[in-house]
Amino acid sequence: MTEDLDDFRQLAKTFCQKELTPNQERWIAAKQVDRELWTKAGEVGLLALSIPEEYGGGGGTFAHEAVLYEEQARSGDGGWGVSVHNGIVAHYLLAYASEEKKKEWLPKFASGEYVGAVGMTEPGTGSDLQGIKTRAVRQGDEYVINGAKTFITNGAHADLVVLAVKTDPEAGAKGVSLIAVPTDTPGFRRGRVLDKVGLRGQDTAELFFDDVRVPAANLLGDEEGQGFIQLMQQLPQERLIIAVTAVAGMEAAVEQTLAYTKERTAFGRPVFGFQNTKFKLAEAATEAAVARAFLDQCIERHLKGELDVQGAAMAKLWTTERVNKVVDDCVQLFGGYGYMMEYPIARAWADVRISRIFGGTSEIMKDIISRTL
């Protein structure tokens, strides 16, 4: 943390407390946040934070992104897909789009005019990205795309989707390419917003592509077949983002549970007065502190360009497994109220479960780590 990041944290905290916290119930009922939230965030400078100013971005670093995601987690919000928009989609465009396309798209990401999504997962494939079936066939100066994607964060609002497709079905990983698809293109349609266990205010949706034609210039990279490498290059940041929210979620859960157990009484004394409560919270606070130290180390490495695939996998594996344990223990200390959705701890319990699945499952993380041993 620096003075600049401290100042930015105050801006992010104020925005999250004002714009996110009060709207949770309404967004959960609607299965999506307000579209206007994106333009409000753009107006105060919370979008495209680590994109250079020449493309309309904030000119910051991943540290600015991390501060925003922490404050979002602490606000109790699980609906706003800003980490996908800011930390993932915008960086695919920055790294691989042509200069002309970067100047066309990224300023719209910064203003909130465009919302970004990544289309990787398909109904028949999860972590096996080589097995995707969505096809893109080159016809002259266009690609014709057919296929379907599911579990797409920001799917209901997305204006631009970075889509993983097969340009050569016979080439395995070398046949995967990434193409940016504007959602106002004929042949694109959205399916239902999915009914999830947690993150219920997030517009996770199905997307369909029926003879969707986009310019060949929308291919990300210099040539076809670079998609799998591009995905592998960007996934460490995605996994670090998940680790950031996991650690912030741990810290928030401990804070909420401490406050609750000191106020709630049982058998004539505060729940915190029982040895079991003290010991469980001592364990939880220690888990959070250790995870925070490792996370900060990984962020520093990432800022220097030194965080490798193995390190990001370790961060994602450790923090998501820990947050699930910590939040579950905290729910237990809330008793019956911990199972009531009106309490943030109950929503957190449902929300954090997906962290061991998305961005690569815990089992995939272990496989990645094991390859380097």
Secondary structure, 3 states (H helix, E strand, C coil): CCHHHHHHHHHHHHHHHHHHHHHHHHHHHHCCCCCHHHHHHHHHCCCCCCCCHHHCCCCCCHHHHHHHHHHHHHCCCCCCCHHHHHHHHHHHHHHHCCHHHHHHHHHHHHHCCCCEEEECCECCECCCHHHCCCEEEEECCEEEEEEEEEEECCCCCCCEEEEEEECCCCCHHHHEEEEEEECCCCCEEEEEECCCCCCCCCCCEEEEEEEEEEEHHHECCCCCCCHHHHHHHHHHHHHHHHHHHHHHHHHHHHHHHHHHHHHCEECCEEHHHCHHHHHHHHHHHHHHHHHHHHHHHHHHHHHCCCCCHHHHHHHHHHHHHHHHHHHHHHHHHHHHHHHCCCCHHHHHHHHHHHHHCCCCCHHHHHHHHHHCC
